[in-house]
């Protein structure tokens, strides 16, 4: 709910990728508050009537796209398709449920551009995790950059997820919480949206007993593919609540770091380099401690020329093209789907 990222690509949906303009938009404060309330009510988020808030989310995305096109003087007739991920409110593939708020028909009618959304539904319906969906895009980027292998791409969003690439081998899964718990803790304790640069965590003491108990969760032992809802570990906030602000932030940051380290046990061989995207790469405490604990190069994705704030937006533009061409969005080793799976809900615009 931090914002609406926009990235424009020219691509064949395979290895030809030319990056163009980027931008961002935002939800209104009122809509952000409504979304926060909805996400916290998990059963309603899973099964409730969300038509009105879906329309509001869709309109916010359309507002952002129109502002982006106007700002960059882009003729909308030159845009072939827009991929909209939508706003995730609930993700439980073990129950066959994943909900991303977005109305593709409403967007295509308003914008006059073909749209693709609901990228995860087919994968989950076929028995996959529906997440992460960025790995095949990561593979295309790694191929183009000719990086030394094996390499790991780590995304630090609300949940942390990884893509492991070693020639023809590709694996992906969620490792554990990234910014979700820490952001919620900081917002509740000191009224800020996040721990800027990791300053609060840096000043605190890690309570290793709490971290060790956290790591005893069966999730970390489970073989991938596997995925998480944003609030999957929210109950652990109860174990951190007695701690001071600084110690709580340091301990929650350690949840992220140590669960990332636990992911290595599932890999064929250790990566030679970790490339980090997502907002968490700006957290100095997280990045420095990851470097120490992993003992290999840990760098923001900008070090190889990628835009860490826009990787996911770029990915869903790329996936939209693949949807139109009927190409896979996921494979068994990335989501656990039984066979390479295409997907996406395509809405055609009525153009004169």
C-alpha positions as a Markdown table, in Angstrom:
| # | Residue | x | y | z |
|---|---|---|---|---|
| 1 | Unk | 0.0 | 0.0 | 0.0 |
| 2 | Unk | 3.1 | 2.2 | -0.2 |
| 3 | Unk | 2.3 | 3.4 | -3.7 |
| 4 | Unk | 1.5 | 2.5 | -7.3 |
| 5 | Unk | 4.7 | 1.9 | -9.3 |
| 6 | Unk | 4.6 | 2.4 | -13.1 |
| 7 | Unk | 7.2 | 1.2 | -15.5 |
| 8 | Unk | 7.1 | 1.2 | -19.3 |
| 9 | Unk | 8.9 | -1.5 | -21.3 |
| 10 | Unk | 9.4 | -2.5 | -24.9 |
| 11 | Unk | 9.6 | -6.3 | -24.9 |
| 12 | Unk | 8.8 | -9.4 | -26.8 |
| 13 | Unk | 8.0 | -11.1 | -23.5 |
| 14 | Unk | 11.2 | -13.1 | -23.7 |
| 15 | Unk | 14.8 | -11.8 | -23.6 |
| 16 | Unk | 14.4 | -8.5 | -25.6 |
| 17 | Unk | 13.7 | -5.9 | -22.9 |
| 18 | Unk | 14.1 | -2.1 | -23.4 |
| 19 | Unk | 13.4 | 0.0 | -20.4 |
| 20 | Unk | 11.6 | 3.3 | -20.8 |
| 21 | Unk | 10.0 | 5.8 | -18.4 |
| 22 | Unk | 9.0 | 5.1 | -14.8 |
| 23 | Unk | 6.8 | 6.8 | -12.4 |
| 24 | Unk | 4.6 | 6.4 | -9.4 |
| 25 | Unk | 1.2 | 7.2 | -7.9 |
| 26 | Unk | -0.5 | 6.8 | -4.6 |
| 27 | Unk | -3.7 | 5.9 | -2.8 |
| 28 | Unk | -5.6 | 8.5 | -0.9 |
| 29 | Unk | -5.2 | 8.5 | 2.8 |
| 30 | Unk | -8.8 | 7.3 | 3.2 |
| 31 | Unk | -8.4 | 4.4 | 0.7 |
| 32 | Unk | -5.1 | 3.4 | 2.4 |
| 33 | Unk | -6.9 | 3.3 | 5.7 |
| 34 | Unk | -9.7 | 1.2 | 4.3 |
| 35 | Unk | -7.3 | -1.2 | 2.8 |
| 36 | Unk | -5.4 | -1.6 | 6.1 |
| 37 | Unk | -8.7 | -2.3 | 7.9 |
| 38 | Unk | -9.7 | -4.8 | 5.3 |
| 39 | Unk | -6.4 | -6.7 | 5.3 |
| 40 | Unk | -6.4 | -7.0 | 9.1 |
| 41 | Unk | -9.9 | -8.7 | 8.9 |
| 42 | Unk | -8.5 | -11.8 | 7.3 |
| 43 | Unk | -11.8 | -13.8 | 6.9 |
| 44 | Unk | -13.6 | -10.9 | 5.3 |
| 45 | Unk | -10.6 | -10.2 | 3.1 |
| 46 | Unk | -10.8 | -13.9 | 2.0 |
| 47 | Unk | -14.5 | -14.1 | 1.4 |
| 48 | Unk | -16.2 | -10.7 | 1.8 |
| 49 | Unk | -17.9 | -8.5 | -0.8 |
| 50 | Unk | -15.1 | -6.1 | -2.0 |
| 51 | Unk | -16.8 | -4.6 | -5.1 |
| 52 | Unk | -16.7 | -1.0 | -3.9 |
| 53 | Unk | -13.1 | -1.0 | -2.7 |
| 54 | Unk | -12.0 | -2.9 | -5.9 |
| 55 | Unk | -13.5 | -0.1 | -8.0 |
| 56 | Unk | -11.7 | 2.5 | -5.8 |
| 57 | Unk | -8.4 | 0.7 | -6.2 |
| 58 | Unk | -8.9 | 0.3 | -9.9 |
| 59 | Unk | -9.7 | 4.0 | -10.3 |
| 60 | Unk | -6.6 | 5.0 | -8.3 |
| 61 | Unk | -4.4 | 2.9 | -10.6 |
| 62 | Unk | -6.1 | 4.5 | -13.6 |
| 63 | Unk | -5.5 | 8.0 | -12.2 |
| 64 | Unk | -1.8 | 7.2 | -11.8 |
| 65 | Unk | -1.5 | 5.8 | -15.3 |
| 66 | Unk | -3.2 | 8.8 | -16.9 |
| 67 | Unk | -0.9 | 11.2 | -14.9 |
| 68 | Unk | 2.1 | 9.1 | -16.0 |
| 69 | Unk | 1.1 | 9.2 | -19.7 |
| 70 | Unk | 0.4 | 13.0 | -19.5 |
| 71 | Unk | 3.7 | 13.7 | -17.7 |
| 72 | Unk | 5.8 | 11.8 | -20.3 |
| 73 | Unk | 3.7 | 13.0 | -23.3 |
| 74 | Unk | 3.0 | 9.4 | -24.2 |
| 75 | Unk | 0.2 | 8.8 | -26.7 |
| 76 | Unk | -2.0 | 6.0 | -25.2 |
| 77 | Unk | -2.5 | 4.6 | -28.7 |
| 78 | Unk | 1.2 | 3.7 | -28.6 |
| 79 | Unk | 0.7 | 1.4 | -25.6 |
| 80 | Unk | -0.2 | -2.1 | -26.5 |
| 81 | Unk | -1.1 | -3.5 | -23.1 |
| 82 | Unk | -0.9 | -2.7 | -19.4 |
| 83 | Unk | -0.3 | -5.3 | -16.7 |
| 84 | Unk | -1.9 | -4.5 | -13.4 |
| 85 | Unk | -1.0 | -6.6 | -10.4 |
| 86 | Unk | -3.7 | -5.0 | -8.2 |
| 87 | Unk | -3.7 | -4.9 | -4.4 |
| 88 | Unk | -3.3 | -8.1 | -2.6 |
| 89 | Unk | -5.6 | -8.4 | 0.4 |
| 90 | Unk | -5.4 | -12.1 | 1.1 |
| 91 | Unk | -3.1 | -15.0 | 0.0 |
| 92 | Unk | -3.7 | -18.6 | 1.1 |
| 93 | Unk | -2.9 | -21.0 | -1.7 |
| 94 | Unk | -3.3 | -24.0 | 0.6 |
| 95 | Unk | -7.0 | -22.9 | 0.7 |
| 96 | Unk | -7.1 | -22.2 | -3.0 |
| 97 | Unk | -7.5 | -18.5 | -2.4 |
| 98 | Unk | -5.6 | -15.5 | -3.5 |
| 99 | Unk | -7.3 | -12.1 | -3.8 |
| 100 | Unk | -5.8 | -9.1 | -5.7 |
| 101 | Unk | -8.2 | -6.2 | -6.0 |
| 102 | Unk | -8.5 | -5.0 | -9.6 |
| 103 | Unk | -11.2 | -4.7 | -12.3 |
| 104 | Unk | -9.5 | -5.1 | -15.7 |
| 105 | Unk | -12.7 | -4.4 | -17.6 |
| 106 | Unk | -13.2 | -1.1 | -15.8 |
| 107 | Unk | -9.6 | -0.1 | -16.4 |
| 108 | Unk | -9.5 | -1.0 | -20.1 |
| 109 | Unk | -12.8 | 0.8 | -20.8 |
| 110 | Unk | -11.5 | 4.0 | -19.0 |
| 111 | Unk | -8.0 | 4.0 | -20.5 |
| 112 | Unk | -8.8 | 2.7 | -24.0 |
| 113 | Unk | -5.9 | 0.2 | -23.6 |
| 114 | Unk | -5.9 | -3.6 | -23.3 |
| 115 | Unk | -5.2 | -4.7 | -19.8 |
| 116 | Unk | -4.1 | -7.9 | -18.1 |
| 117 | Unk | -4.7 | -8.5 | -14.4 |
| 118 | Unk | -5.4 | -11.4 | -11.9 |
| 119 | Unk | -2.0 | -13.0 | -12.8 |
| 120 | Unk | -2.1 | -15.4 | -9.9 |
| 121 | Unk | -5.5 | -17.1 | -10.2 |
| 122 | Unk | -4.7 | -19.8 | -12.8 |
| 123 | Unk | -1.6 | -20.9 | -10.9 |
| 124 | Unk | -3.4 | -21.2 | -7.6 |
| 125 | Unk | -6.4 | -23.0 | -9.3 |
| 126 | Unk | -3.9 | -25.5 | -10.7 |
| 127 | Unk | -2.5 | -26.2 | -7.3 |
| 128 | Unk | 0.4 | -23.8 | -7.3 |
| 129 | Unk | 1.4 | -21.2 | -4.8 |
| 130 | Unk | 0.6 | -18.3 | -7.2 |
| 131 | Unk | 3.8 | -16.6 | -5.9 |
| 132 | Unk | 6.3 | -15.4 | -6.5 |
| 133 | Unk | 5.7 | -14.5 | -10.2 |
| 134 | Unk | 8.9 | -12.4 | -10.7 |
| 135 | Unk | 11.4 | -15.3 | -11.2 |
| 136 | Unk | 11.0 | -15.8 | -15.0 |
| 137 | Unk | 11.5 | -12.0 | -15.4 |
| 138 | Unk | 14.6 | -12.2 | -13.1 |
| 139 | Unk | 15.9 | -15.1 | -15.3 |
| 140 | Unk | 15.5 | -12.9 | -18.4 |
| 141 | Unk | 17.4 | -10.0 | -16.7 |
| 142 | Unk | 20.2 | -12.3 | -15.5 |
| 143 | Unk | 20.5 | -13.8 | -19.0 |
| 144 | Unk | 20.8 | -10.3 | -20.5 |
| 145 | Unk | 23.4 | -9.2 | -17.9 |
| 146 | Unk | 25.5 | -12.4 | -18.2 |
| 147 | Unk | 26.0 | -12.5 | -14.5 |
| 148 | Unk | 28.3 | -15.1 | -12.8 |
| 149 | Unk | 26.2 | -18.0 | -11.5 |
| 150 | Unk | 24.7 | -19.1 | -9.3 |
| 151 | Unk | 23.1 | -15.8 | -8.3 |
| 152 | Unk | 20.2 | -15.0 | -5.9 |
| 153 | Unk | 17.8 | -12.2 | -6.4 |
| 154 | Unk | 16.3 | -11.2 | -3.0 |
| 155 | Unk | 13.2 | -9.0 | -2.9 |
| 156 | Unk | 12.6 | -7.2 | 0.4 |
| 157 | Unk | 9.0 | -6.1 | 0.3 |
| 158 | Unk | 6.3 | -6.8 | 2.9 |
| 159 | Unk | 7.4 | -10.5 | 2.5 |
| 160 | Unk | 10.9 | -11.5 | 1.5 |
| 161 | Unk | 11.2 | -13.8 | -1.5 |
| 162 | Unk | 14.1 | -15.1 | -3.5 |
| 163 | Unk | 14.9 | -16.3 | -7.0 |
| 164 | Unk | 17.8 | -18.7 | -7.4 |
| 165 | Unk | 19.3 | -19.0 | -10.9 |
| 166 | Unk | 22.1 | -21.3 | -12.0 |
| 167 | Unk | 22.1 | -21.9 | -15.7 |
| 168 | Unk | 18.9 | -23.9 | -16.5 |
| 169 | Unk | 18.1 | -24.3 | -12.8 |
| 170 | Unk | 15.6 | -21.8 | -11.4 |
| 171 | Unk | 14.0 | -21.9 | -7.9 |
| 172 | Unk | 11.8 | -19.4 | -6.1 |
| 173 | Unk | 10.0 | -19.0 | -2.8 |
| 174 | Unk | 9.1 | -16.7 | 0.0 |
| 175 | Unk | 11.6 | -16.9 | 2.8 |
| 176 | Unk | 9.7 | -15.1 | 5.6 |
| 177 | Unk | 8.7 | -11.6 | 6.7 |
| 178 | Unk | 10.7 | -8.6 | 5.3 |
| 179 | Unk | 9.2 | -5.1 | 6.0 |
| 180 | Unk | 5.7 | -6.0 | 7.0 |
| 181 | Unk | 6.2 | -6.8 | 10.7 |
| 182 | Unk | 8.8 | -4.1 | 11.2 |
| 183 | Unk | 6.7 | -1.4 | 9.5 |
| 184 | Unk | 3.7 | -2.4 | 11.6 |
| 185 | Unk | 5.8 | -2.3 | 14.8 |
| 186 | Unk | 7.3 | 1.1 | 14.0 |
| 187 | Unk | 4.0 | 2.6 | 13.0 |
| 188 | Unk | 2.3 | 1.4 | 16.2 |
| 189 | Unk | 5.2 | 2.4 | 18.5 |
| 190 | Unk | 6.4 | 5.8 | 17.1 |
| 191 | Unk | 3.9 | 6.7 | 14.5 |
| 192 | Unk | 6.3 | 6.5 | 11.5 |
| 193 | Unk | 5.6 | 4.4 | 8.4 |
| 194 | Unk | 9.0 | 2.6 | 8.6 |
| 195 | Unk | 12.4 | 2.5 | 10.3 |
| 196 | Unk | 14.3 | 5.0 | 8.1 |
| 197 | Unk | 17.7 | 3.6 | 7.1 |
| 198 | Unk | 17.3 | 1.0 | 10.0 |
| 199 | Unk | 18.3 | 3.7 | 12.5 |
| 200 | Unk | 16.0 | 2.4 | 15.2 |
| 201 | Unk | 17.0 | -1.2 | 14.8 |
| 202 | Unk | 20.7 | -0.2 | 14.7 |
| 203 | Unk | 20.3 | 1.3 | 18.2 |
| 204 | Unk | 18.7 | -1.8 | 19.7 |
| 205 | Unk | 19.7 | -5.2 | 21.0 |
| 206 | Unk | 18.6 | -8.4 | 19.3 |
| 207 | Unk | 16.8 | -10.8 | 21.6 |
| 208 | Unk | 18.3 | -14.0 | 20.2 |
| 209 | Unk | 16.0 | -16.3 | 22.2 |
| 210 | Unk | 13.0 | -14.8 | 20.6 |
| 211 | Unk | 14.6 | -15.1 | 17.2 |
| 212 | Unk | 15.5 | -18.8 | 17.8 |
| 213 | Unk | 12.0 | -19.5 | 18.8 |
| 214 | Unk | 10.7 | -17.8 | 15.6 |
| 215 | Unk | 13.0 | -19.9 | 13.5 |
| 216 | Unk | 11.6 | -23.1 | 15.0 |
| 217 | Unk | 8.5 | -22.5 | 12.8 |
| 218 | Unk | 7.8 | -25.5 | 10.5 |
| 219 | Unk | 7.6 | -23.0 | 7.6 |
| 220 | Unk | 11.4 | -22.6 | 7.4 |
| 221 | Unk | 12.0 | -26.3 | 7.2 |
| 222 | Unk | 9.4 | -26.9 | 4.5 |
| 223 | Unk | 10.8 | -27.5 | 1.1 |
| 224 | Unk | 10.0 | -24.9 | -1.6 |
| 225 | Unk | 8.1 | -23.8 | -3.6 |
| 226 | Unk | 6.2 | -22.1 | -0.8 |
| 227 | Unk | 4.6 | -18.7 | -0.2 |
| 228 | Unk | 3.2 | -16.5 | 2.5 |
| 229 | Unk | 0.5 | -14.0 | 3.2 |
| 230 | Unk | 1.7 | -10.6 | 4.5 |
| 231 | Unk | 0.3 | -11.3 | 7.9 |
| 232 | Unk | 1.4 | -15.0 | 8.1 |
| 233 | Unk | 3.7 | -14.3 | 11.1 |
| 234 | Unk | 1.8 | -11.5 | 12.7 |
| 235 | Unk | 1.2 | -13.5 | 15.9 |
| 236 | Unk | 4.9 | -13.1 | 16.6 |
| 237 | Unk | 4.3 | -9.4 | 17.4 |
| 238 | Unk | 3.0 | -10.6 | 20.8 |
| 239 | Unk | 6.5 | -11.9 | 21.6 |
| 240 | Unk | 8.1 | -8.6 | 20.6 |
| 241 | Unk | 5.6 | -6.4 | 22.3 |
| 242 | Unk | 7.3 | -6.5 | 25.8 |
| 243 | Unk | 10.6 | -5.2 | 24.2 |
| 244 | Unk | 11.6 | -1.6 | 23.9 |
| 245 | Unk | 11.2 | 0.3 | 20.7 |
| 246 | Unk | 14.8 | -0.2 | 19.6 |
| 247 | Unk | 15.1 | -3.8 | 20.8 |
| 248 | Unk | 11.8 | -4.7 | 19.1 |
| 249 | Unk | 13.0 | -3.2 | 15.8 |
| 250 | Unk | 16.3 | -5.0 | 16.0 |
| 251 | Unk | 14.7 | -8.3 | 16.8 |
| 252 | Unk | 12.1 | -8.0 | 14.0 |
| 253 | Unk | 14.9 | -7.1 | 11.6 |
| 254 | Unk | 16.7 | -10.2 | 12.7 |
| 255 | Unk | 13.6 | -12.3 | 12.0 |
| 256 | Unk | 14.0 | -11.2 | 8.4 |
| 257 | Unk | 17.8 | -11.8 | 8.2 |
| 258 | Unk | 17.8 | -15.2 | 9.9 |
| 259 | Unk | 14.9 | -16.5 | 7.8 |
| 260 | Unk | 16.7 | -15.4 | 4.7 |
| 261 | Unk | 19.8 | -17.4 | 5.9 |
| 262 | Unk | 17.6 | -20.4 | 6.5 |
| 263 | Unk | 16.6 | -20.4 | 2.8 |
| 264 | Unk | 20.1 | -21.5 | 1.9 |
| 265 | Unk | 19.5 | -25.1 | 3.1 |
| 266 | Unk | 17.0 | -25.5 | 0.3 |
| 267 | Unk | 19.5 | -24.6 | -2.5 |
| 268 | Unk | 21.6 | -26.9 | -4.7 |
| 269 | Unk | 24.6 | -24.8 | -4.0 |
| 270 | Unk | 25.3 | -21.4 | -2.3 |
| 271 | Unk | 24.9 | -18.3 | -4.5 |
| 272 | Unk | 28.1 | -16.4 | -5.3 |
| 273 | Unk | 26.2 | -13.1 | -5.1 |
| 274 | Unk | 23.0 | -11.7 | -3.7 |
| 275 | Unk | 21.2 | -8.9 | -5.5 |
| 276 | Unk | 18.6 | -7.1 | -3.4 |
| 277 | Unk | 15.6 | -5.2 | -4.6 |
| 278 | Unk | 12.5 | -3.8 | -2.9 |
| 279 | Unk | 12.2 | -1.0 | -0.2 |
| 280 | Unk | 14.1 | -3.1 | 2.4 |
| 281 | Unk | 17.4 | -2.6 | 0.5 |
| 282 | Unk | 17.4 | 1.0 | 1.9 |
| 283 | Unk | 17.6 | -0.3 | 5.4 |
| 284 | Unk | 21.3 | 0.0 | 6.3 |
| 285 | Unk | 21.0 | -2.3 | 9.3 |
| 286 | Unk | 19.4 | -5.1 | 7.2 |
| 287 | Unk | 21.9 | -4.8 | 4.4 |
| 288 | Unk | 25.0 | -4.6 | 6.6 |
| 289 | Unk | 23.9 | -7.6 | 8.8 |
| 290 | Unk | 23.0 | -9.6 | 5.7 |
| 291 | Unk | 26.5 | -9.0 | 4.3 |
| 292 | Unk | 28.1 | -10.2 | 7.6 |
| 293 | Unk | 25.9 | -13.2 | 8.0 |
| 294 | Unk | 26.0 | -14.4 | 4.4 |
| 295 | Unk | 29.7 | -13.9 | 3.9 |
| 296 | Unk | 29.4 | -13.2 | 0.1 |
| 297 | Unk | 28.7 | -10.1 | -2.0 |
| 298 | Unk | 25.3 | -8.6 | -1.1 |
| 299 | Unk | 24.5 | -5.6 | -3.3 |
| 300 | Unk | 21.4 | -3.6 | -4.3 |
| 301 | Unk | 20.2 | -4.5 | -7.8 |
| 302 | Unk | 21.3 | -1.1 | -9.0 |
| 303 | Unk | 24.9 | -2.5 | -9.0 |
| 304 | Unk | 24.0 | -4.4 | -12.2 |
| 305 | Unk | 22.0 | -1.6 | -13.7 |
| 306 | Unk | 18.5 | -2.6 | -12.6 |
| 307 | Unk | 15.9 | -0.4 | -10.9 |
| 308 | Unk | 15.2 | -1.8 | -7.4 |
| 309 | Unk | 12.1 | 0.2 | -7.0 |
| 310 | Unk | 10.6 | -0.8 | -10.3 |
| 311 | Unk | 11.4 | -4.5 | -10.7 |
| 312 | Unk | 8.0 | -5.7 | -9.8 |
| 313 | Unk | 6.2 | -3.1 | -12.0 |
| 314 | Unk | 8.5 | -4.0 | -14.9 |
| 315 | Unk | 7.8 | -7.7 | -14.2 |
| 316 | Unk | 4.0 | -7.4 | -14.6 |
| 317 | Unk | 4.4 | -5.3 | -17.8 |
| 318 | Unk | 6.5 | -8.2 | -19.1 |
| 319 | Unk | 4.1 | -10.8 | -17.9 |
| 320 | Unk | 1.2 | -9.0 | -19.6 |
| 321 | Unk | 2.9 | -9.5 | -22.9 |
| 322 | Unk | 3.5 | -13.2 | -22.1 |
| 323 | Unk | -0.2 | -13.5 | -21.2 |
| 324 | Unk | -1.2 | -12.1 | -24.6 |
| 325 | Unk | 1.2 | -14.6 | -26.3 |
| 326 | Unk | 0.1 | -17.6 | -24.2 |
| 327 | Unk | 3.6 | -18.0 | -22.7 |
| 328 | Unk | 4.2 | -19.4 | -19.2 |
| 329 | Unk | 4.2 | -17.0 | -16.2 |
| 330 | Unk | 5.3 | -19.7 | -13.8 |
| 331 | Unk | 6.9 | -23.2 | -13.8 |
| 332 | Unk | 6.9 | -26.1 | -11.3 |
| 333 | Unk | 10.2 | -24.9 | -9.6 |
| 334 | Unk | 8.9 | -21.4 | -9.0 |
| 335 | Unk | 5.4 | -21.9 | -7.7 |
| 336 | Unk | 4.9 | -25.6 | -7.4 |
| 337 | Unk | 2.4 | -25.6 | -10.2 |
| 338 | Unk | 2.2 | -29.0 | -11.9 |
| 339 | Unk | 3.3 | -27.8 | -15.3 |
| 340 | Unk | 4.3 | -24.5 | -17.0 |
| 341 | Unk | 1.3 | -22.2 | -16.4 |
| 342 | Unk | 0.2 | -19.2 | -18.4 |
| 343 | Unk | -2.5 | -17.0 | -16.9 |
| 344 | Unk | -3.8 | -13.5 | -16.5 |
| 345 | Unk | -7.3 | -12.1 | -17.1 |
| 346 | Unk | -7.2 | -10.2 | -20.5 |
| 347 | Unk | -9.6 | -7.2 | -21.0 |
| 348 | Unk | -9.7 | -5.8 | -24.5 |
| 349 | Unk | -10.4 | -2.1 | -25.0 |
| 350 | Unk | -12.9 | -0.9 | -27.5 |
| 351 | Unk | -10.9 | 1.4 | -29.8 |
| 352 | Unk | -12.1 | 3.3 | -32.8 |
